[in-house]
Amino acid sequence: QDDGSETAVELRESDAFVRHAYLPGIMPGQRYGFRVHGRYAPERGQRVNSAKLLLDPYARAISGSIKWGEEVYSYPFGAPDKRNDLDSAPHTMTSVVVNPYFDWGDDRRPRTEYHHTVIYEAHVKGLTMQHPALPEELRGTYAALAHPAIIEHLTELGVTALELMPVHQFVNDHRLVEMGLNNYWGYNTIGFFAPHNTYASWGDRGQQVLEFKSAVRALHEAGIEVIL
């Protein structure tokens, strides 16, 4: 919950070794995570600890960021063989329930023939942060990719496919944060099925998914394929 509280729901059902549950009344934007109970035996590679809130590896959206500290580690600093029971929930990211429906209209992949394909590799921020025709609030976001100024720039170059550098959810490494830096390029994925939340212009409770899909739809309408 937004006030820091949480409601525990046991996943009692199991099919094909996957535990699950149905929660009536849950709406898009609901944050959630997993707490797993089991054996803690680091020497066997087992570090199960219910004090650590885990992301859904198949989450379609992720909210927040990691606040690096001892709370998010499985061991106390200076004692890597000991168990750390500090609660990580206030310091970590959460998975988000999303609305799977989106109005794609008549969207179709352009399917440009390979011998006619011109690929433009770009970083969401690198392509849009300095463009003078973009409103400042859109620069560095998925929405900027769909802006007419960016699409005009790509089409004038003859681009038929936009290859985006990492746009799945990634984290800023602890070491980089300590140095006052951030992971600009995004090669530290933590959620392969979730668009990176800070590239959204208006929220991280599923808005990043809608904004990314809207950008893809706009690019397709201009005849530009999107490669991830």
C-alpha positions in Angstrom: 0.0 0.0 0.0 1.0 3.6 -0.4 1.3 4.0 3.4 3.9 1.2 3.6 1.5 -1.4 4.9 1.0 -4.8 3.1 -1.5 -7.6 3.0 -0.2 -11.1 2.9 -2.0 -13.6 0.6 -0.9 -17.2 0.6 -0.6 -18.8 -2.9 -2.5 -22.0 -2.1 -3.1 -23.2 -5.7 -0.4 -25.0 -7.7 -0.4 -26.1 -11.3 2.7 -27.3 -13.2 4.8 -26.4 -10.2 3.6 -22.8 -10.3 1.8 -21.4 -7.3 -1.0 -18.9 -7.9 -4.1 -17.3 -6.4 -7.1 -15.3 -7.7 -7.7 -12.0 -5.9 -11.1 -10.4 -6.7 -11.1 -6.6 -6.7 -7.5 -6.1 -7.6 -7.2 -3.3 -10.2 -4.4 -2.1 -12.6 -1.8 -0.1 -10.7 -1.8 -2.4 -7.7 1.7 -3.0 -6.4 2.8 -6.4 -5.2 5.7 -8.6 -4.5 6.6 -12.1 -3.3 7.8 -13.3 0.1 9.1 -16.8 0.0 9.5 -19.1 3.0 12.0 -22.0 2.9 15.5 -23.1 3.6 18.4 -20.7 4.2 21.6 -22.6 3.4 24.1 -20.3 1.5 26.6 -23.1 1.2 24.0 -24.9 -1.0 23.1 -21.7 -2.9 19.8 -21.4 -1.0 19.1 -18.0 0.5 15.3 -18.1 1.0 14.3 -15.3 3.4 10.8 -14.0 3.8 12.2 -10.7 5.0 13.1 -9.9 1.5 10.4 -8.7 -0.9 10.9 -10.2 -4.3 9.9 -9.0 -7.8 7.7 -11.1 -10.0 10.2 -12.1 -12.8 7.3 -12.0 -15.3 6.0 -8.6 -14.1 4.8 -6.4 -17.0 5.5 -3.2 -15.0 7.8 -2.3 -12.1 7.4 0.6 -9.7 10.0 2.6 -7.8 13.7 2.1 -7.5 16.2 0.3 -5.3 17.5 2.3 -2.3 20.8 0.7 -1.8 21.6 -0.3 1.8 22.1 -3.4 4.0 18.3 -4.0 3.9 18.3 -5.3 0.3 21.2 -7.7 0.8 20.8 -11.3 1.9 23.7 -10.9 4.4 24.9 -8.3 6.8 27.7 -6.1 5.6 31.0 -7.6 6.8 29.4 -11.0 7.5 28.6 -12.7 4.1 27.9 -16.1 5.7 25.2 -14.8 8.1 21.5 -14.2 7.5 20.1 -10.7 7.2 16.5 -10.4 8.4 16.1 -6.7 7.8 12.9 -6.0 5.8 13.8 -4.9 2.3 10.2 -3.8 1.3 10.7 -0.1 2.1 13.9 0.0 0.1 13.2 -2.0 -3.1 11.0 -2.0 -6.2 7.6 -3.6 -6.5 5.8 -5.4 -9.3 2.6 -3.8 -10.7 -0.6 -5.2 -12.0 -1.3 -3.9 -15.5 -4.2 -3.6 -17.8 -3.4 -6.0 -20.7 -5.8 -4.3 -23.1 -4.6 -1.6 -25.5 -6.2 0.0 -28.5 -3.8 -0.9 -31.3 -6.3 0.2 -33.9 -5.2 -1.1 -37.3 -1.6 -1.5 -36.2 0.5 -3.9 -38.3 4.2 -4.5 -38.3 5.6 -2.8 -41.4 7.6 -6.0 -42.3 10.1 -4.1 -44.5 12.1 -6.5 -46.7 15.6 -7.0 -45.4 17.3 -5.6 -48.5 15.3 -2.4 -48.1 15.9 -2.1 -44.3 17.7 0.8 -42.8 18.3 0.4 -39.1 18.8 3.3 -36.7 20.1 2.3 -33.3 19.2 4.7 -30.6 18.9 5.3 -26.8 15.6 6.7 -25.7 17.3 9.6 -23.9 20.2 10.0 -26.3 17.8 10.4 -29.3 15.4 12.9 -27.6 17.0 14.8 -24.7 18.5 17.6 -26.9 16.0 17.8 -29.7 14.9 21.5 -29.8 11.5 20.8 -31.2 10.4 18.6 -28.2 8.7 19.9 -25.2 11.0 19.7 -22.2 8.6 17.5 -20.2 8.7 14.9 -23.0 12.4 14.7 -23.6 14.0 11.4 -22.6 10.7 9.5 -22.6 8.8 7.0 -24.6 6.3 9.7 -25.5 9.2 11.6 -27.2 9.7 8.7 -29.6 6.1 9.2 -30.9 6.5 12.9 -31.3 6.1 14.1 -34.9 9.5 15.9 -34.7 11.3 12.6 -34.0 9.3 10.6 -36.5 10.0 13.3 -39.2 13.7 13.2 -38.4 13.8 9.4 -38.8 11.7 9.3 -42.0 13.8 12.1 -43.6 16.9 9.9 -43.0 15.1 7.0 -44.7 15.1 4.9 -41.5 12.8 1.9 -41.7 13.6 0.3 -38.3 14.4 1.9 -34.9 16.5 -0.4 -32.8 16.2 0.7 -29.2 19.0 0.2 -26.7 17.8 -1.5 -23.4 14.3 -0.4 -22.5 13.4 -3.2 -20.2 13.5 -2.4 -16.5 17.1 -2.0 -15.2 18.7 -0.8 -12.0 21.5 1.6 -11.1 24.3 -0.4 -9.7 25.2 0.1 -6.0 28.7 1.1 -6.9 27.6 3.7 -9.5 25.2 5.2 -7.0 28.0 5.5 -4.4 30.0 7.4 -7.0 27.1 9.8 -7.8 26.6 8.2 -11.2 23.8 6.2 -12.9 23.5 3.3 -15.3 22.8 5.3 -18.5 23.0 2.5 -21.0 20.7 0.1 -19.1 22.7 -3.1 -19.3 21.7 -4.4 -15.9 18.2 -5.8 -16.4 16.0 -6.7 -13.5 12.7 -7.1 -15.4 12.8 -8.4 -18.9 9.1 -8.0 -19.5 8.6 -4.5 -18.1 9.5 -1.2 -19.8 11.9 0.9 -17.8 9.8 3.1 -15.6 11.9 6.3 -15.6 11.5 6.6 -19.4 7.8 7.2 -18.9 6.6 10.8 -18.8 3.7 10.4 -16.5 4.0 7.6 -13.9 5.2 4.1 -13.1 2.0 2.2 -12.1 1.5 0.8 -15.6 1.6 4.2 -17.4 5.0 3.2 -18.8 3.4 0.3 -20.6 0.7 2.4 -22.2 3.3 5.0 -23.2 5.6 2.5 -24.7 2.9 0.8 -26.7 1.7 4.2 -27.9 5.2 5.0 -29.2 5.4 1.7 -31.0 2.0 2.3 -32.6 3.0 5.7 -33.8 6.3 4.5 -35.2 4.5 1.6 -37.0 2.0 4.1 -38.5 5.0 5.9 -40.0 6.2 2.7 -41.5 9.1 2.3 -38.9 9.6 -1.1 -37.3 10.8 -1.3 -33.7 13.6 -3.7 -32.6 14.3 -4.4 -29.0 
